[in-house]
Amino acid sequence: GAITVTVPQNSVEPGNKAAYKIETGFNNIWLIHTISKMDTSLTTYQTARSLQPYLGNIIITEVDRGGILLNYAFVQHNRIYSGDEMITIPWSNKMLSINYETFRDKLQPGSKENWKVKITGSKAEKVAAEILVSMYDASLDQFKPHNWNTLNIWPSIYNTVSWNQKGFASNHSLEYNNVAYNNVNAFNKSYDELLREHIEYGFSKRSDITGSNIQMRAAPMALESEGVMEKKSPKPVFDDSDGDGFVDQLDRERNTPSGKKVNNNGVAIVDDSKQEVKARTNFNETAFFFPNLKTDTGGNVSFNFTIPEALTKWKLMTLAHTKDVASGYTENSIVTQKELMVQPNAPRFMREGDKIVFSAKVVNLTKQVLTGTAQLQLFDAATNKTVDTSFKNNASSKVFTVAAGQSIAVNFQLSVPGNFNSALTYRIIAKAGSFSDGEEMAIPVLTNRMLVTESMPLNIRGANKKDFKFEKLLNSNNSSTLTSHALTVEYTSNPAWYAVQALPYLMEYPYECAEQTFNRYYANILASFISNSTPKIKAVFERWRNPLQGAGGDTSALLSNLQKNEELKAALLQETPWVLAAQNENQQKKNIALLFDMVRMSAESAKALDKLRELQSTNGGFVWFKGGQDDRYMTQYILSGIGHLKKLNALNGDEYTNAKKIVDAAIPYLDKKIKEDDDWLVKNKVVLKNNNLSYTTIQYLYLRTFFAEYKIAPASQTAYNYYRSQAQQYWLSNSKYMQAMIALSLYRTGDGKTPQGIIKSLKEINGNDWLNEEKTVEIKLGNEITIKSSDQKVETGTGYFKKTFEAENVKPEMGNISVLVQQSNNSTIQQSISYGGIYWQYFEDLNKITSAETPLKLVKKLFTVENTDKGPVLKVIENGTQLKVGDKIKVRIELKADRDMEYVHMKDMRASCMEPINVLSEYKWQGGLGYYETTKDASTNFFFGWLPKGSYVFEYELFVANAGNFSNGITTIQCMYAPEFTSHSEGVRVVVQ
């Protein structure tokens, strides 16, 4: 070439020389070259000749760390030649070495370890350092790789020298510079990977959701723990077609004379029936996290940990740093293994009525053939009683023979019974001589029927008697498939008690949307405030927290009132909430003590507020789900709640300072939105003297009164004044709830007259003084059962009591209800309302549940995905279609909405044999429709902040992981804040060979 510049390829340390060479093919050129350091530069000029290279040396010092840049340039034949080369001089003096003096890359599950680490500087000197060390399941990196960075704050040199020349351009070329270019869409065709199927190798590992399995290439690979290469690709775990499986061995055992057990090769099987095997139960995905370990004077630090019991590969990360900002980082891999291992391929859940082949893999890492037994034991997770008979686990013990360094599958046929209202604990144990292993884990058993809650209020004014008819219960004999679950009657004279009861529910909502994240924050702050400011309620909490003091208290009072009917509100569905509702009293007390523990409430509120900040956009508005667009309603909802807490003085100094950061950004956003409302009216020539109020504008007026210290933006003042005058004129045209907001907003902003009329109207529909009343209540169900408040455990200060009848005691005639309220202790009962209700829960087949016509329609279809020469082909799955383990399944959901809707939740259940491919929650866009998709153990959920009228198709993929006969569940959809808008698809069954 015209010029060649050679510099050291490797980094150069201070104290050494960096030699460089400049060569050119031209003769007698005037060469300019500059040596640039971090703080100085030196430019030299000389004549360079062909075949006479220029040699240079630079002595490297400490101040040169960060690098030296060599720039060069010369002109030949009216053309400039220039370039630069870097001499790397690292900040190696800021690098720490991390050496584990105690380290084992293979551990026994559950072993207790003490490891020692030594930290040294760049010259192997002792240093005082702080260390962050953590270890987690390496399989999580398949979802999102994770590591830590060293403290890379030290500068590197950058190029500040450039050479250029004056150029020429013709008119012709300038015209070409203005030529427009059109974009052309290109197509990239992708192909599925060849020879890909779902076969387990090495260590099958649960991912972030219990029961999932990792897909790996169907090619021979070494067992990672021992480096033993399998001689051939193992067969899928359900294949025993070679005749070497447990079936032949079990038959041979039964036919062996004199009770002697032998294997295929005539080797005696060791009788280990008396050997006690401890099953592995700790499957935490984080082994430990130690954020601030400190070295001793010798630069050493040690730490203790107990490794979890999962059979998997672990990632150990260590980061060290010193006060002078030197740092180091290292990663290591550790494998937990045993010489004999049993690895069950358990589903995430089971569903009643399913038939499943529960499979497990027995792995032999020894150097000898092992023969032994594998046993599957099933227990009710709530009572720990054996349920093998209920699940038809008749052949619970299997004999196996596995070669050295190989694995073998064992299968157990199970049938999931109906009405198993509990979780299932499985314990699988493998024993062969002195080697043994076991695993124990609980999985939910879901009903294949829908739990329906019918409710009816039993409110009554003053001292009075009133009859009610619960028609649904009276007509319950009309369905042959309906099964009662429970009937509950409750009553209180203090409606504030329902607000207290709702707090645990607000704290436990399972999804991370904006309003429910705020509700968790709101509930924790409010619970703390109530506990500290309301003596009567705090006394109840204290009695529940201290069982000896409160032996007569009714701890069921804090089981959420909303928990009774959350099954009908699809977005709130916990798969089996009735199981939790049946917890014993002691467990309920523990939960209540946890919910209202002051330290916990403080930590939970701070955590919820941090999550809430992540959902606030840069423009100040909140998104419903992370990744979505800003949502005005959600923003107003959150600011109204903060305003409530501010008005109650429920926020202490630090809490309000943190919440104020949210308010600072949200108030300008909302002021801008109210101006946009007014601008829209003007632009569209709407008659301004007509009623143009909406819920959103009324809520804005109301929430704005909590934050009078924030002046309304001048550009928004006209809009604010207009809607305030609208509220004064048209308050009577709105609901009672909105009338209350109007009254408060006007009163707080100086209008004392209009709110008087609103309050007078509201008083006409309700009484008062319920806080001080004492009443006795008698509720008669049918002709035989009478519930008297005097016979119940009534909470002091609230008059609250509840009576629940179990399924066997629920009769249709109990739908004839009579309520009598009388005064007690010579008190005078005013015309206030007593609040009561009756709730009937029952199970019903999905096709028997009656519902009104709905604007939402759902159709769900399943397809197998088959790869052909022409590309993937979809084949619909119908009743009778035979699937096989490893099949890829495509789920297609067709949704039709005949009107625009907001805040819609669609939940798609799946068969327990199916495993989701996508398990990461994310916001997606499809044809202009934005939605949040999240995967749970038993379902995939879609949340639509705005669902316009139209037809939509949603698809996602699964793969088949277990054999058997399964119910695929249904797809349900529901408007979260208008539960009457709901729909569901038909249910189908899938059969897997």
SEKOL-733204 format. One record per residue (C-alpha): residue in three letters; x, y, z. Coordinates in steps of 0.1 Angstrom, whole numbers. Each point is the difference from the previous one (the first is absolute). Example, Ala and Ser with C-alpha at 12.3 -4.5 7.8 and 13.67 -1.06 7.14 Angstrom:
BEGIN
ala 123 -45 78
ser 14 34 -7
//
This chain:
BEGIN
gly 0 0 0
ala 9 37 0
ile 9 -1 37
thr 2 -26 28
val 2 9 37
thr 8 -28 24
val -6 3 38
pro 1 -26 28
gln -30 -24 -3
asn -2 -6 37
ser -4 25 28
val 32 16 14
glu 5 6 37
pro 17 31 15
gly 38 -4 2
asn 3 -17 -33
lys 6 14 -35
ala -25 0 -28
ala 17 -3 -34
tyr -17 10 -32
lys 9 0 -37
ile -11 20 -29
glu 5 -13 -36
thr -9 14 -34
gly 2 -11 -36
phe 4 37 -11
asn 34 17 -2
asn 8 34 15
ile -33 8 16
trp -4 26 27
leu -15 -20 30
ile -18 17 29
his -7 -22 30
thr -13 9 35
ile 4 -19 32
ser -30 9 22
lys 0 -9 37
met -27 7 27
asp 13 35 7
thr 26 8 -27
ser 7 -4 -37
leu 32 1 -21
thr 0 5 -38
thr 30 -8 -21
tyr 8 5 -37
gln 25 -19 -20
thr 7 -13 -35
ala -10 -36 -5
arg 16 -22 -27
ser -10 -32 -16
leu 17 -31 16
gln 12 22 29
pro -25 -4 28
tyr -2 25 28
leu 5 -16 34
gly -11 16 33
asn -1 -9 37
ile -22 14 27
ile 9 -5 37
ile -33 -8 18
thr -7 17 34
glu -29 -1 25
val -15 32 -14
asp -4 -18 -34
arg -27 -24 13
gly -30 2 -22
gly 20 -3 -32
ile 22 19 -25
leu -13 9 -35
leu 23 2 -30
asn -14 22 -29
tyr 17 3 -34
ala -5 18 -33
phe 17 9 -33
val -9 13 -34
gln 8 -18 -33
his -13 7 -35
asn -24 26 14
arg -16 -26 23
ile 2 -1 38
tyr 8 -32 18
ser -7 -1 38
gly -9 -24 28
asp 6 -8 36
glu 11 -29 22
met -6 -7 37
ile 26 -12 25
thr -19 -16 28
ile 11 9 36
pro -26 -15 24
trp -10 11 35
ser 14 -33 12
asn 9 17 33
lys -38 2 7
met -6 -37 -6
leu -5 -23 29
ser 6 -38 -1
ile -27 -22 16
asn 12 -35 9
tyr -21 -26 18
glu 22 -19 24
thr -29 -22 9
phe -21 -10 -30
arg -17 -32 -13
asp -17 -1 -34
lys -21 -30 9
leu -22 0 31
gln -25 -23 17
pro -35 16 0
gly -7 15 34
ser 37 -1 11
lys 13 27 24
glu 30 18 -12
asn 27 24 13
trp 19 17 -28
lys 31 23 3
val 9 27 -26
lys 32 20 -2
ile 1 34 -17
thr 33 14 -12
gly 11 31 -19
ser 17 2 -34
lys 34 -8 15
ala -14 -28 22
glu 0 23 30
lys -26 -3 29
val -29 24 -3
ala -30 10 21
ala -30 -6 -22
glu -38 -4 2
ile -14 -30 -18
leu -34 -7 -16
val -5 -37 -6
ser -31 -18 -12
met -10 -34 -15
tyr -31 -8 -20
asp -14 -27 -23
ala 18 4 -33
ser -30 -11 -20
leu -16 34 7
asp 26 15 -24
gln -19 -15 -29
phe -27 26 6
lys 24 30 6
pro 37 -4 4
his 13 17 32
asn 34 12 12
trp 16 29 18
asn 24 26 -14
thr 32 11 16
leu 4 36 10
asn 10 12 -35
ile 3 37 8
trp 36 6 -11
pro 5 21 -32
ser 13 -12 -33
ile 16 22 -26
tyr -20 11 -30
asn 10 14 -33
thr 2 38 -1
val 21 4 -32
ser -15 -2 -34
trp 14 8 -35
asn -22 11 -29
gln 4 17 -34
lys -19 24 -21
gly -20 -18 -27
phe -17 8 -33
ala -36 -8 -10
ser -17 5 -34
asn -35 13 -5
his -7 -35 -14
ser 9 -18 32
leu -19 25 21
glu -31 -7 -19
tyr 4 -37 7
asn 2 8 37
asn -36 11 -1
val -13 -32 -15
ala -27 -16 21
tyr 1 -37 9
asn -30 -22 7
asn 1 -27 27
val -7 -35 -12
asn -13 -26 24
ala 22 -31 1
phe -10 -34 12
asn 21 -21 22
lys -11 -36 1
ser 8 -19 32
tyr 0 -37 5
asp -6 -22 30
glu 31 -17 14
leu 5 -35 -13
leu -3 -30 22
arg -16 20 28
glu -23 -19 23
his -8 0 37
ile 23 -25 16
glu 16 4 35
tyr 38 -4 4
gly 23 4 29
phe -18 18 26
ser -37 9 -7
lys -6 32 18
arg -30 21 10
ser 2 35 -13
asp -16 30 17
ile -34 -16 1
thr -3 -34 18
gly -1 -30 -23
ser 15 15 -32
asn 27 -19 -19
ile 27 13 -22
gln 0 -9 -36
met 34 -12 -13
arg 13 -13 -33
ala -7 -36 -7
ala 37 -9 -5
pro 24 -20 22
met 15 20 28
ala 20 -6 31
leu -14 -2 34
glu 14 33 12
ser 8 -11 35
glu 23 -29 -9
gly 8 5 -36
val -14 -34 -10
met -10 0 -36
glu -31 -20 -8
lys 6 -25 -27
lys -32 8 -18
ser -28 25 2
pro -22 -9 29
lys -36 -9 -8
pro -28 23 12
val -10 -7 36
phe -32 -18 -10
asp 16 -25 -23
asp 6 -35 13
ser -4 -17 -34
asp 34 -18 3
gly -14 -23 27
asp 26 11 26
gly -24 22 19
phe -15 -7 34
val -29 -20 -12
asp 20 -31 -9
gln 21 3 31
leu -31 3 22
asp -15 -32 -16
arg 33 -18 4
glu 1 10 37
arg -35 -14 6
asn 9 -33 -17
thr 33 -6 18
pro -1 -31 22
ser 8 1 37
gly -4 38 2
lys 35 5 -15
lys 1 32 -21
val 23 1 -31
asn 6 25 -28
asn 2 -7 -37
asn 36 -13 3
gly -7 -22 30
val 16 25 25
ala -17 0 33
ile -20 31 9
val 9 14 34
asp -29 1 24
asp 0 36 12
ser -37 2 11
lys 10 10 35
gln 24 28 -11
glu -13 34 10
val 1 26 -29
lys -2 37 7
ala -18 16 -29
arg 13 33 -13
thr -25 29 7
asn 20 32 -3
phe -1 12 -36
asn 9 37 5
glu 14 15 -32
thr 23 23 20
ala 25 -18 22
phe 13 31 17
phe 5 38 -4
phe 27 16 23
pro 3 37 -10
asn 26 13 25
leu 26 -24 11
lys 33 16 12
thr 35 -14 -2
asp 22 -4 30
thr 35 14 3
gly 13 -28 -22
gly -24 8 -28
asn -21 -31 8
val -37 -5 5
ser -20 -31 7
phe -38 -7 -1
asn -24 -28 7
phe -29 -13 -20
thr -23 -30 -4
ile -4 -9 -37
pro -36 -5 -11
glu -10 -36 -9
ala -8 5 -37
leu 21 -22 -24
thr 13 27 -22
lys 29 23 -11
trp 6 31 21
lys 16 33 -10
leu 23 15 27
met 8 37 -5
thr 25 20 21
leu 6 37 -2
ala 27 17 22
his 9 37 3
thr 22 22 22
lys -3 36 12
asp 23 12 -27
val -24 -15 -26
ala 20 -30 -10
ser -22 -29 -9
gly -2 -36 -12
tyr -26 -24 -12
thr -1 -37 -6
glu -25 -28 -8
asn 0 -37 9
ser -23 -29 -7
ile -10 -25 26
val -21 -31 -5
thr -22 -17 26
gln -2 -37 -6
lys -1 -34 16
glu 13 -33 -12
leu -36 -12 -4
met -25 26 -9
val -37 0 -6
gln -14 29 -21
pro -38 1 -3
asn -17 17 -30
ala -28 13 21
pro -27 23 -15
arg -4 35 13
phe -35 -10 12
met -26 -27 -3
arg -37 3 -9
glu -28 -22 13
gly -10 -27 -25
asp 34 -1 -17
lys 19 -32 -5
ile 37 5 0
val 32 -20 -5
phe 22 13 28
ser 35 -6 -13
ala 34 2 17
lys 36 -6 -11
val 24 -20 20
val 36 10 -6
asn 30 -21 9
leu 33 19 3
thr 19 -29 16
lys 23 -23 -19
gln -21 -31 6
val -34 -13 -11
leu -27 8 26
thr -32 -19 6
gly -26 13 24
thr -35 13 5
ala -17 33 -7
gln -31 8 21
leu -26 28 -4
gln -19 11 31
leu -29 25 -1
phe -13 21 29
asp -26 26 7
ala 21 31 5
ala -24 14 26
thr -3 -30 22
asn 31 -21 -10
lys -23 -30 -3
thr 8 -25 -28
val -22 2 -31
asp 15 -27 -22
thr -33 -19 -1
ser -19 32 -11
phe 24 6 -28
lys 0 -37 -10
asn 38 -2 6
asn -4 -38 2
ala 35 -9 -14
ser 19 25 21
ser 33 -20 0
lys 20 -7 -31
val 32 -20 -4
phe 28 14 -21
thr 34 -9 -13
val 22 28 -13
ala 35 -3 -15
ala 30 20 12
gly -2 36 -12
gln -34 -5 -15
ser -37 8 9
ile -33 -18 -3
ala -36 11 2
val -26 -12 24
asn -37 7 -5
phe -30 0 24
gln -36 1 -12
leu -22 24 20
ser -37 11 -1
val -8 33 16
pro -32 -4 21
gly -29 25 0
asn -6 23 29
phe 35 -2 13
asn 0 35 15
ser 36 2 10
ala 36 0 -12
leu 18 -32 -7
thr 35 -9 14
tyr 19 -25 -20
arg 30 -18 14
ile 21 -22 -24
ile 28 -21 13
ala 26 -21 -18
lys 22 -25 19
ala 27 -24 -12
gly 22 -15 27
ser 17 27 20
phe -10 27 -26
ser -32 19 3
asp -17 32 -10
gly -34 15 4
glu -20 32 -9
glu -31 14 16
met -21 29 -12
ala -36 13 2
ile -20 9 -31
pro -35 13 -3
val -30 -21 -10
leu -25 22 -19
thr -36 -7 -5
asn -15 -6 -34
arg -31 18 11
met -7 36 6
leu -5 13 35
val -29 24 -2
thr -10 25 28
glu -35 13 1
ser -7 28 25
met -29 20 13
pro 1 30 24
leu -20 -2 32
asn -1 37 9
ile -27 12 23
arg -8 35 14
gly -4 6 37
ala -19 -25 23
asn -19 -20 -25
lys -9 -34 -15
lys 4 -8 -36
asp -3 -32 -22
phe 23 -8 -29
lys -1 -28 -27
phe 33 -13 -13
glu -14 -13 -33
lys 33 -16 -12
leu 2 -21 31
leu -37 -9 1
asn 3 -13 -36
ser 33 -19 5
asn -16 -34 -4
asn -7 8 -36
ser 36 -10 -10
ser 12 -36 4
thr 37 10 -2
leu -1 29 25
thr 19 -7 32
ser -2 24 29
his 33 12 16
ala -11 23 28
leu -26 24 12
thr 11 31 20
val -21 25 19
glu 16 32 14
tyr -11 32 17
thr 15 32 13
ser -13 32 14
asn 32 18 -10
pro 7 2 -37
ala 35 13 6
trp 8 -36 11
tyr -3 -11 -36
ala 28 25 -9
val 22 -16 26
gln -7 -35 -13
ala 9 10 -35
leu 35 10 9
pro 15 -35 -2
tyr -15 -5 -34
leu 15 33 -13
met 34 -12 12
glu -1 -33 -17
tyr -12 7 -36
pro 22 -22 -23
tyr 6 23 -30
glu 23 29 -3
cys -23 26 -16
ala 1 36 11
glu -32 3 21
gln 6 -33 18
thr 36 9 7
phe -13 33 15
asn -26 -19 19
arg 27 -20 18
tyr 17 32 9
tyr -33 16 11
ala -10 -30 20
asn 32 -3 19
ile 1 38 8
leu -37 -1 10
ala 4 -31 21
ser 28 16 19
phe -20 32 5
ile -31 -19 12
ser 21 -21 24
asn 14 31 16
ser -30 23 0
thr -30 -22 6
pro 1 -16 35
lys -29 -24 -5
ile 13 -15 -32
lys 36 0 13
ala -12 -19 31
val -16 -26 -23
phe 33 -4 -19
glu 19 -4 33
arg -24 -27 12
trp 5 -19 -33
arg 37 5 3
asn 0 -14 35
pro -21 -31 1
leu 1 -4 37
gln -16 34 4
gly -25 -4 -27
ala -12 -35 3
gly -36 11 -5
gly 8 21 -31
asp -12 -10 -35
thr 31 0 -22
ser -20 -6 -31
ala -10 37 0
leu 31 9 -19
leu -4 -25 -28
ser -8 23 -28
asn -37 6 -7
leu 9 3 -37
gln 16 -34 1
lys -35 -15 0
asn -8 10 -35
glu 34 4 -17
glu -7 -32 -19
leu -25 19 -22
lys 24 29 -5
ala 24 -17 -24
ala 28 25 5
leu 1 -9 37
leu -2 -37 -4
gln 23 -20 23
glu -2 -35 -13
thr -14 -15 32
pro -9 28 24
trp -25 -22 18
val 29 -21 13
leu 16 30 16
ala -34 10 15
ala -2 -33 18
gln 33 6 20
asn -3 -7 37
glu -3 28 25
asn 36 -1 12
gln 13 4 -36
gln -24 29 -5
lys 14 17 31
lys 35 -4 -14
asn -10 16 -33
ile -17 29 18
ala 30 6 22
leu 22 1 -31
leu -23 24 -19
phe -2 25 28
asp 36 -2 13
met 13 35 1
val 35 -7 -12
arg -14 -21 -29
met -25 27 -10
ser 28 26 -2
ala 22 -22 -22
glu -29 -11 -22
ser -12 36 -6
ala 35 11 -10
lys 4 -30 -24
ala -34 8 -16
leu 9 37 -4
asp 32 -10 -17
lys -19 -22 -25
leu -26 28 -5
arg 28 25 -10
glu 11 -25 -27
leu -35 3 -15
gln 1 38 -3
ser 9 13 -34
thr 23 29 -6
asn -30 22 -8
gly -14 -6 35
gly -28 -24 -10
phe -2 -36 13
val -2 -30 -23
trp -24 -29 8
phe 27 -26 -6
lys 37 5 -5
gly 7 8 -37
gly -35 15 -7
gln -11 35 -7
asp -8 26 26
asp -35 -4 15
arg -18 30 13
tyr -26 -19 21
met 28 -20 17
thr 19 32 7
gln -31 17 16
tyr -7 -32 20
ile 34 0 15
leu 2 37 7
ser -35 -2 16
gly 13 -27 23
ile 31 19 10
gly -23 30 6
his -21 -22 24
leu 30 -10 20
lys 13 36 1
lys -34 12 12
leu 0 -27 27
asn 35 10 11
ala 8 -37 -5
leu 34 7 -17
asn 29 8 23
gly 28 23 -11
asp 21 -24 -20
glu -31 -17 -15
tyr -14 33 -12
thr 33 12 -14
asn 2 -32 -21
ala -36 2 -11
lys 4 37 -9
lys 25 -9 -27
ile -29 -18 -18
val -23 29 5
asp 25 26 -13
ala 1 -18 -34
ala -37 -10 -2
ile -17 33 8
pro 13 18 -31
tyr -10 -30 -21
leu -36 1 13
asp -2 38 -4
lys 10 -4 -36
lys -27 -27 -5
ile -28 22 13
lys 10 27 -25
glu 0 -26 -28
asp -37 -8 10
asp -10 36 -3
asp 19 5 -32
trp -18 -30 -15
leu -34 15 9
val 9 32 -18
lys 16 -17 -30
asn -31 -22 -5
lys -24 30 6
val -18 -18 29
val -27 21 17
leu 19 12 31
lys -31 9 20
asn -12 -37 -1
asn 11 -26 25
asn 35 -10 -11
leu 11 -16 33
ser 15 -35 1
tyr 13 -22 28
thr 35 9 -10
thr -5 38 2
ile -19 -3 34
gln 27 -22 14
tyr 26 25 -11
leu -18 29 18
tyr -2 -22 31
leu 37 -12 1
arg 12 35 -8
thr -13 12 34
phe 25 -22 18
phe 29 19 -15
ala -9 37 3
glu 37 8 5
tyr 5 -9 -37
lys -13 30 -20
ile -20 -9 -31
ala 20 7 -32
pro -11 33 -15
ala -7 -17 -33
ser -24 -24 18
gln -18 26 22
thr -28 7 -25
ala -8 -37 -4
tyr 0 -5 38
asn -24 30 5
tyr -23 -14 -27
tyr -4 -35 14
arg -3 14 36
ser -30 21 -11
gln -14 -30 -18
ala 1 -20 33
gln -18 28 18
gln -28 -1 -27
tyr -3 -37 -8
trp 8 -18 33
leu -35 -15 2
ser 4 -18 -33
asn 28 -22 13
ser 2 -31 22
lys 1 2 38
tyr 37 -8 0
met 8 28 -24
gln -23 24 19
ala 21 -7 31
met 32 9 -20
ile -16 31 -13
ala -11 11 35
leu 35 -4 14
ser 17 17 -29
leu -23 30 1
tyr 1 3 38
arg 38 -1 1
thr 2 27 -27
gly -22 25 17
asp -36 -9 -11
gly -20 -7 32
lys -35 3 -15
thr -1 -27 -27
pro 15 -27 23
gln -28 6 25
gly -26 -11 -25
ile 20 -31 -10
ile 6 -11 36
lys -37 5 8
ser -9 -23 -30
leu 25 -26 11
lys -13 0 36
glu -34 -8 -12
ile 11 -34 -12
asn 20 -10 31
gly 0 2 37
asn 28 8 25
asp 13 -8 35
trp 6 -36 -9
leu 33 2 19
asn -18 2 33
glu -30 -24 -4
glu -5 -33 17
lys -23 -25 -17
thr -10 -36 1
val -6 -18 -32
glu -19 -32 -8
ile 3 -16 -34
lys -23 -29 -9
leu 10 -23 -29
gly -29 -22 -11
asn -21 -16 27
glu 27 -16 22
ile 30 22 3
thr 2 32 20
ile 32 21 5
lys 0 23 30
ser 27 27 4
ser -2 -8 38
asp 12 -35 -8
gln 29 10 -23
lys 35 14 6
val -7 37 -6
glu 30 23 -4
thr 0 28 25
gly -8 35 -14
thr -11 -14 -34
gly -29 -24 6
tyr 16 -22 -26
phe -7 -37 -1
lys 0 -28 -26
lys -15 -35 -2
thr 11 -25 -27
phe -17 -32 -9
glu 20 -27 -17
ala -12 -18 -31
glu -18 -29 16
asn -21 25 21
val -12 22 -29
lys -36 -6 -10
pro -21 18 -26
glu -27 11 25
met 27 22 17
gly -7 25 -28
asn -31 11 20
ile 16 26 23
ser -15 22 27
val 20 27 18
leu -10 16 33
val 19 29 16
gln -8 11 36
gln 15 24 25
ser 22 -13 28
asn 11 14 34
asn -28 26 -2
ser 18 19 -28
thr -20 21 -24
ile 3 -12 -36
gln -2 28 -25
gln -9 -5 -36
ser 35 -12 -11
ile 7 -30 -22
ser 12 -34 12
tyr 23 -16 -25
gly -3 -37 -7
gly 4 -24 -28
ile -4 -37 -9
tyr 25 -17 -24
trp -6 -34 -16
gln 29 -17 -17
tyr -4 -30 -22
phe 18 -20 -26
glu -16 -4 -34
asp 10 -14 -34
leu 11 28 -23
asn -27 -7 -25
lys -27 3 27
ile 10 35 12
thr -26 25 -11
ser 11 35 -10
ala -15 30 -18
glu 8 9 -36
thr 34 16 -1
pro 18 22 -25
leu 30 -23 2
lys 3 -32 -20
leu 28 -26 2
val 10 -29 -21
lys 31 -21 10
lys 17 -25 -23
leu 31 -22 4
phe 23 -11 -28
thr 30 -23 -4
val 29 16 -18
glu 16 -25 -24
asn 31 8 -20
thr -1 -10 -37
asp 20 7 -31
lys -23 29 -7
gly 4 15 35
pro -21 -3 32
val -35 -14 -4
leu -28 5 26
lys -24 -29 7
val -30 7 22
ile -3 -21 32
glu -34 -15 4
asn -15 -25 24
gly 18 -32 -6
thr 32 15 -14
gln 30 -19 13
leu 29 21 10
lys 34 -11 11
val 26 13 24
gly 22 27 -16
asp -28 13 -24
lys 0 37 -5
ile -35 15 4
lys -13 33 -12
val -29 16 19
arg -22 23 -20
ile -26 22 18
glu -25 19 -21
leu -16 30 19
lys -29 21 -12
ala -11 32 18
asp -31 18 -12
arg 8 32 18
asp 30 19 14
met 10 -12 34
glu 27 9 26
tyr 20 -21 25
val -7 -34 -13
his 16 -32 13
met 1 -32 -21
lys 12 -32 17
asp 9 -31 -21
met 2 -32 20
arg 21 -29 -12
ala 3 -37 5
ser 24 -11 27
cys 20 -20 -26
met 8 32 -19
glu 31 22 6
pro 2 36 -11
ile 29 10 -23
asn -2 37 9
val 1 6 37
leu 11 37 0
ser -26 26 8
glu 0 29 -25
tyr -21 26 -17
lys -8 -7 -36
trp -15 17 -30
gln -20 -17 -27
gly -18 18 -28
gly -1 32 20
leu -14 -17 31
gly 23 1 31
tyr -3 -26 28
tyr 20 -15 28
glu 6 -37 -1
thr 11 -20 30
thr 4 -38 6
lys -11 -16 32
asp 2 -37 11
ala -34 -10 -13
ser -8 28 -25
thr 11 27 -24
asn -15 34 8
phe -6 30 -23
phe -9 35 13
phe -15 26 -23
gly 0 36 13
trp -21 9 -31
leu -18 -25 -21
pro -17 16 -31
lys -29 -15 -17
gly 11 -27 -25
ser 14 -35 -5
tyr 34 -11 12
val 21 -32 -2
phe 26 -9 27
glu 25 -28 -3
tyr 27 -16 22
glu 18 -33 1
leu 3 -29 24
phe 16 -34 0
val -12 -33 13
ala 19 -12 31
asn -21 -28 15
ala -21 -29 -13
gly -36 -7 11
asn -35 13 -5
phe -5 37 10
ser -26 27 2
asn 13 31 -18
gly -21 24 21
ile -17 30 -16
thr 7 36 -10
thr -18 27 20
ile -2 37 -6
gln -14 27 22
cys 0 37 3
met 17 5 34
tyr -22 29 11
ala -32 -12 -15
pro -1 -37 8
glu -33 -5 -17
phe 18 2 -33
thr 15 -34 -1
ser 3 -30 -23
his 17 -34 -2
ser 9 -25 -27
glu -9 -37 -1
gly 22 -25 17
val 17 -29 -18
arg 21 -30 10
val 34 -10 -14
val 14 -35 -1
val 38 -6 0
gln 15 -33 -8
//
